[in-house]
Amino acid sequence: MLLSIIIPVFKAEDYLDKCLTSILCSAEESIEVIAVEDFSPDSSLAKLSDYGKADKRLKILNNTENRLAGFCRNKGLQSAKGDYIWFIDADDWIEASALNRILGLIRAFQDTDIFSIGYFEYYSFEEDFFITRIPGPITPGCDSLEGFLQVREGYSSMPFSCVFRRRFLMDNAIAFPEGFYYEDLYFMACSFYYANRVKVIPSLLYNYNRSNHCAITRAQSPKKILDLLMVYVLIKKFFQEKKAKGYLRLLTFRFIVYGLPRCFRMYLDLTKRQRREANLKKTLYRFRKSAVMETMTLLNCHRQVALIHRDNQFRYMELSRNIRFLICVKYAFQWVVLKNDLWRITRKFWAMITKYHPLQVFHSQAL
């Protein structure tokens, strides 16, 4: 068995047909497809069963409760028999030539730890608007983990953008954190840390569907913000345990240009009740006051973005926009705090005046 394709499935009934058809239309017998059904409330399991009856290459694993994507991918990985692993999302689909291309690469470069591939990023399910993510050549003097932390093309945090050698994952005990959102960020950081042989394939083989409004990546919740912060903490601890302190500065860079802006944007999308219940304001306010969001730190990050991504205008615009957003957040928070302080002082001052004002005393006595 050359390739195992692992698909976590949750509330994907509207997308499974396109996903599975794009894979199973190939006549290749050297692949297996492992679908891990994550206790969906819709008809996803029924659709999987229909496809499983029609094609013996599809293996279905069921969860008795919702365990999130990290658990599902680990479960599929434990059952996989292929030499290489490809994690695919249930609401995405692959190109017609993808399997032939990837299997050809596996046969030709059997000692490669990670194949990094390009993909289309669709913002409409009708396929009328998309951008391309084509991995660039490996920069001289830059290892794969540096490329990942610098947010370079070809070193994505999306597991579907890479095909992994199974023995490489097993030997280094690389697995997804379970019960977390953004578990793929930690998985990819560990994978690029251990990888000695990464081959970048500048071919568009995958279709990433960002139009799915029901997708986990689109729904905001306090847990997602806290999980994203926690994942960066886990990566930091991993580097410290491996005595790889040289990567900590780059991790801070990635957190500033990619992680922290996402946290603040999700926070702004929450209701006031959600913000209050999760006590998120204090958590994020600590970052606002820390060295991470000092003006000079943000400006230095902007200079690094311009230097690293000078040949990729789209990525430069994306990351520089994130930094400008953080600068706005920083000073907006300052204004809100100042406004709240002024309001609090005014209320105390007014309470003091009304307490001792003669007219107030007269009225109170008259009543």
C-alpha positions as CSV (number, residue, x, y, z in Angstrom):
1,M,0.0,0.0,0.0
2,L,1.6,3.3,-1.1
3,L,-0.8,5.9,0.1
4,S,-3.4,6.2,2.9
5,I,-5.8,9.1,2.7
6,I,-7.4,10.1,6.0
7,I,-10.6,12.2,6.1
8,P,-12.1,13.5,9.4
9,V,-15.9,13.8,8.7
10,F,-18.2,16.1,10.7
11,K,-21.4,17.7,9.4
12,A,-20.2,17.3,5.8
13,E,-23.2,15.8,4.0
14,D,-23.3,18.6,1.5
15,Y,-19.6,18.1,0.5
16,L,-18.9,14.4,0.8
17,D,-20.0,13.5,-2.7
18,K,-17.6,15.9,-4.3
19,C,-14.7,15.0,-2.0
20,L,-15.1,11.2,-2.2
21,T,-15.8,11.2,-6.0
22,S,-12.6,13.2,-6.7
23,I,-10.6,10.5,-4.8
24,L,-12.4,7.2,-5.7
25,C,-12.8,8.0,-9.4
26,S,-9.1,6.9,-9.7
27,A,-8.6,3.3,-10.6
28,E,-5.4,3.1,-8.4
29,E,-5.4,0.0,-6.2
30,S,-2.4,1.2,-4.2
31,I,-4.4,3.6,-2.1
32,E,-6.8,3.3,0.9
33,V,-9.2,5.9,2.1
34,I,-9.9,6.1,5.8
35,A,-12.9,8.2,6.8
36,V,-13.3,8.9,10.5
37,E,-16.9,9.9,11.2
38,D,-17.0,12.2,14.2
39,F,-20.5,11.6,15.5
40,S,-22.2,13.9,12.9
41,P,-25.8,14.9,13.5
42,D,-26.5,14.9,9.8
43,S,-26.5,12.1,7.2
44,S,-22.7,12.0,6.7
45,L,-22.5,8.4,8.1
46,A,-25.2,7.2,5.7
47,K,-23.4,8.7,2.7
48,L,-20.1,7.1,3.8
49,S,-21.8,3.7,4.1
50,D,-23.1,4.0,0.5
51,Y,-19.7,4.8,-0.8
52,G,-18.1,2.1,1.3
53,K,-20.4,-0.6,-0.2
54,A,-19.5,0.5,-3.7
55,D,-15.7,0.8,-3.2
56,K,-13.7,-1.5,-0.9
57,R,-10.9,1.0,-0.8
58,L,-13.0,3.1,1.6
59,K,-12.7,2.2,5.3
60,I,-15.1,3.8,7.8
61,L,-14.3,4.4,11.5
62,N,-17.0,5.7,13.8
63,N,-16.7,7.9,17.0
64,T,-19.3,7.5,19.7
65,E,-19.0,11.2,20.5
66,N,-17.6,14.3,18.9
67,R,-13.9,14.4,19.4
68,L,-12.7,17.0,16.9
69,A,-10.3,16.7,14.0
70,G,-7.1,16.0,16.0
71,F,-8.5,12.8,17.5
72,C,-10.0,11.7,14.2
73,R,-6.7,12.1,12.3
74,N,-4.7,10.2,15.0
75,K,-7.3,7.4,14.9
76,G,-7.0,7.2,11.1
77,L,-3.2,7.3,11.4
78,Q,-3.2,4.3,13.8
79,S,-5.2,2.3,11.3
80,A,-3.3,3.4,8.2
81,K,-1.2,0.9,6.2
82,G,0.2,3.1,3.5
83,D,3.8,4.1,3.2
84,Y,2.6,7.7,3.0
85,I,-0.2,9.7,4.6
86,W,-2.4,12.4,3.1
87,F,-4.8,14.2,5.4
88,I,-7.8,15.6,3.4
89,D,-10.7,17.6,4.7
90,A,-14.2,16.3,4.0
91,D,-15.4,19.6,2.5
92,D,-12.5,19.8,0.0
93,W,-11.6,17.9,-3.1
94,I,-8.5,17.0,-5.1
95,E,-7.6,17.5,-8.7
96,A,-8.1,14.8,-11.3
97,S,-4.3,14.3,-11.8
98,A,-3.5,14.5,-8.1
99,L,-3.2,10.8,-7.2
100,N,-1.2,9.9,-10.3
101,R,1.2,12.8,-9.6
102,I,1.6,12.0,-5.9
103,L,2.0,8.2,-6.4
104,G,4.6,8.9,-9.0
105,L,6.5,11.1,-6.6
106,I,6.3,8.4,-3.9
107,R,7.7,5.8,-6.2
108,A,10.5,8.1,-7.4
109,F,11.5,9.6,-4.0
110,Q,10.8,6.9,-1.4
111,D,13.1,8.4,1.3
112,T,11.4,11.8,1.3
113,D,9.8,12.8,4.7
114,I,7.4,15.4,3.5
115,F,6.1,16.4,0.0
116,S,4.8,19.9,0.0
117,I,2.2,20.6,-2.7
118,G,0.3,23.6,-4.0
119,Y,-3.4,24.1,-3.8
120,F,-6.3,26.3,-4.9
121,E,-8.1,28.3,-2.2
122,Y,-11.8,28.7,-3.2
123,Y,-13.9,31.5,-1.7
124,S,-17.0,30.3,-3.4
125,F,-18.3,26.7,-3.8
126,E,-19.4,27.6,-7.4
127,E,-15.7,28.0,-8.2
128,D,-15.9,31.5,-9.5
129,F,-13.3,33.0,-7.2
130,F,-10.1,31.5,-6.0
131,I,-6.4,32.2,-5.3
132,T,-3.5,29.8,-5.9
133,R,-1.0,28.8,-3.2
134,I,2.0,27.5,-5.1
135,P,5.0,26.5,-2.9
136,G,8.2,28.3,-3.9
137,P,11.7,26.8,-4.0
138,I,13.5,26.2,-0.7
139,T,15.4,29.3,0.2
140,P,19.2,28.7,0.6
141,G,20.2,28.7,4.2
142,C,16.6,28.3,5.4
143,D,15.4,25.0,6.8
144,S,11.8,23.8,6.6
145,L,11.0,24.8,10.1
146,E,12.2,28.4,9.5
147,G,10.1,28.5,6.4
148,F,7.1,27.4,8.4
149,L,7.7,30.0,11.1
150,Q,8.2,32.7,8.5
151,V,4.9,31.8,6.9
152,R,6.6,31.1,3.5
153,E,4.7,29.5,0.7
154,G,5.3,25.7,0.7
155,Y,5.4,25.5,4.5
156,S,1.7,25.8,5.3
157,S,0.0,25.0,8.6
158,M,-2.6,23.1,6.7
159,P,-2.0,19.3,6.8
160,F,-3.7,18.8,3.5
161,S,-0.8,20.7,1.8
162,C,1.7,18.0,2.6
163,V,2.0,14.2,2.1
164,F,3.9,12.6,5.0
165,R,6.0,9.4,5.2
166,R,4.2,7.2,7.7
167,R,7.4,5.8,9.2
168,F,8.7,9.3,9.7
169,L,5.6,10.2,11.7
170,M,5.8,7.0,13.8
171,D,9.5,7.1,14.5
172,N,9.3,10.7,15.8
173,A,5.9,10.1,17.7
174,I,4.4,13.0,15.8
175,A,0.6,13.3,16.5
176,F,-2.1,15.8,16.7
177,P,-3.1,17.3,20.1
178,E,-6.6,16.0,20.9
179,G,-9.5,18.1,22.1
180,F,-8.0,21.3,20.6
181,Y,-8.8,23.5,17.7
182,Y,-5.8,24.6,15.6
183,E,-4.2,21.2,16.4
184,D,-2.7,21.2,12.9
185,L,-0.5,24.1,13.8
186,Y,1.3,22.1,16.5
187,F,1.5,19.0,14.2
188,M,3.0,20.9,11.3
189,A,5.6,22.6,13.6
190,C,6.7,19.2,15.0
191,S,6.8,17.7,11.5
192,F,9.0,20.4,10.0
193,Y,11.2,20.3,13.1
194,Y,12.0,16.6,12.6
195,A,12.0,16.5,8.8
196,N,15.4,16.1,7.1
197,R,14.1,15.6,3.5
198,V,11.4,18.0,2.4
199,K,10.5,18.1,-1.3
200,V,8.5,21.1,-2.6
201,I,6.2,20.3,-5.5
202,P,5.0,23.5,-7.4
203,S,1.9,21.8,-8.7
204,L,-1.7,22.6,-7.8
205,L,-3.2,19.3,-6.7
206,Y,-5.7,20.2,-4.0
207,N,-8.8,22.4,-3.7
208,Y,-9.3,24.1,-0.3
209,N,-13.0,25.1,0.2
210,R,-13.2,28.3,2.3
211,S,-16.8,28.9,1.3
212,N,-18.1,26.3,3.8
213,H,-20.0,28.5,6.3
214,C,-20.6,25.5,8.5
215,A,-16.9,24.6,8.7
216,I,-15.1,24.6,12.0
217,T,-12.7,27.3,10.7
218,R,-15.6,29.7,10.2
219,A,-17.5,29.4,13.5
220,Q,-16.1,31.6,16.3
221,S,-16.1,30.7,20.0
222,P,-14.2,31.6,23.1
223,K,-12.7,28.1,23.1
224,K,-11.1,28.7,19.7
225,I,-9.3,31.8,20.9
226,L,-8.0,30.1,24.0
227,D,-7.0,27.0,22.0
228,L,-5.1,29.1,19.5
229,L,-3.2,30.8,22.3
230,M,-2.6,27.4,24.0
231,V,-1.2,25.8,20.8
232,Y,1.4,28.5,20.6
233,V,2.3,27.8,24.2
234,L,2.6,24.1,23.4
235,I,4.9,24.8,20.4
236,K,7.0,27.1,22.7
237,K,7.3,24.3,25.3
238,F,8.3,21.8,22.5
239,F,11.1,24.1,21.3
240,Q,12.3,24.5,24.9
241,E,12.3,20.8,25.6
242,K,14.3,20.2,22.4
243,K,16.7,23.0,23.4
244,A,15.8,24.7,20.1
245,K,15.7,28.2,21.5
246,G,16.9,29.7,18.2
247,Y,13.4,29.1,16.9
248,L,11.7,31.0,19.7
249,R,12.2,34.4,18.1
250,L,10.7,33.2,14.8
251,L,7.8,31.6,16.7
252,T,7.1,35.1,18.2
253,F,7.3,36.5,14.7
254,R,4.7,34.0,13.5
255,F,2.5,34.6,16.5
256,I,2.5,38.4,15.9
257,V,1.9,38.3,12.2
258,Y,-0.5,35.4,12.1
259,G,-1.8,34.1,15.4
260,L,-2.5,37.2,17.6
261,P,-4.4,39.1,14.8
262,R,-6.7,36.1,14.4
263,C,-7.4,36.0,18.1
264,F,-8.4,39.6,18.2
265,R,-10.6,39.3,15.1
266,M,-12.4,36.3,16.6
267,Y,-12.8,38.2,19.8
268,L,-14.5,41.1,18.0
269,D,-16.9,38.6,16.3
270,L,-18.1,37.3,19.7
271,T,-21.1,38.5,21.5
272,K,-20.7,40.6,24.7
273,R,-22.0,37.7,26.7
274,Q,-19.4,35.3,25.2
275,R,-16.6,37.8,25.9
276,R,-17.7,38.3,29.5
277,E,-18.2,34.6,30.3
278,A,-14.8,33.5,29.0
279,N,-13.0,36.4,30.6
280,L,-11.2,37.0,27.3
281,K,-10.8,40.7,27.7
282,K,-8.3,40.3,30.5
283,T,-6.4,37.6,28.6
284,L,-6.1,39.7,25.5
285,Y,-5.4,42.9,27.3
286,R,-2.3,41.3,28.9
287,F,-1.0,40.8,25.4
288,R,-1.8,44.4,24.5
289,K,0.4,45.6,27.5
290,S,3.2,43.1,26.8
291,A,6.4,43.6,24.8
292,V,4.8,41.6,22.0
293,M,2.6,44.5,21.0
294,E,5.0,47.4,21.6
295,T,5.0,49.7,18.6
296,M,8.7,49.1,17.8
297,T,8.2,45.3,17.9
298,L,5.3,45.6,15.4
299,L,7.2,47.9,13.1
300,N,10.2,45.5,13.2
301,C,7.9,42.7,12.3
302,H,6.6,44.7,9.4
303,R,10.1,45.3,8.1
304,Q,10.8,41.5,8.3
305,V,7.6,40.8,6.4
306,A,8.7,43.2,3.7
307,L,12.1,41.5,3.5
308,I,10.9,37.9,3.6
309,H,7.9,38.2,1.3
310,R,9.2,40.9,-1.1
311,D,8.7,38.4,-4.0
312,N,5.2,37.4,-2.9
313,Q,2.9,40.4,-3.1
314,F,-0.2,38.7,-1.9
315,R,1.4,37.2,1.2
316,Y,3.1,40.6,1.9
317,M,-0.3,42.4,1.7
318,E,-1.9,39.7,4.0
319,L,0.7,39.8,6.7
320,S,1.2,43.6,6.7
321,R,-2.5,44.0,7.0
322,N,-2.4,41.9,10.1
323,I,0.3,44.0,11.6
324,R,-1.6,47.2,10.8
325,F,-4.7,45.7,12.4
326,L,-2.7,45.0,15.6
327,I,-1.5,48.6,15.7
328,C,-5.1,49.7,15.5
329,V,-6.1,47.3,18.2
330,K,-3.3,48.5,20.4
331,Y,-4.4,52.2,20.3
332,A,-8.1,51.3,20.3
333,F,-7.6,49.5,23.6
334,Q,-5.7,52.5,25.0
335,W,-8.6,54.8,24.0
336,V,-11.2,52.4,25.5
337,V,-9.3,52.2,28.8
338,L,-8.9,56.0,28.8
339,K,-12.6,56.5,28.1
340,N,-13.5,54.0,30.9
341,D,-11.2,55.7,33.3
342,L,-12.6,59.2,32.5
343,W,-16.2,57.8,32.9
344,R,-15.3,56.2,36.2
345,I,-13.7,59.4,37.5
346,T,-16.6,61.5,36.4
347,R,-19.1,59.2,38.1
348,K,-17.1,59.4,41.4
349,F,-16.8,63.1,41.1
350,W,-20.5,63.5,40.5
351,A,-21.3,61.2,43.4
352,M,-19.1,63.3,45.7
353,I,-20.8,66.6,44.5
354,T,-24.3,65.3,44.9
355,K,-23.5,63.9,48.3
356,Y,-22.4,67.2,49.8
357,H,-24.2,69.8,47.6
358,P,-26.6,72.0,49.7
359,L,-29.4,71.7,47.2
360,Q,-29.1,67.9,47.3
361,V,-29.2,68.0,51.1
362,F,-32.3,70.3,51.0
363,H,-34.1,68.0,48.6
364,S,-33.3,64.9,50.6
365,Q,-34.5,66.5,53.8
366,A,-37.7,67.8,52.1
367,L,-38.5,64.3,50.9
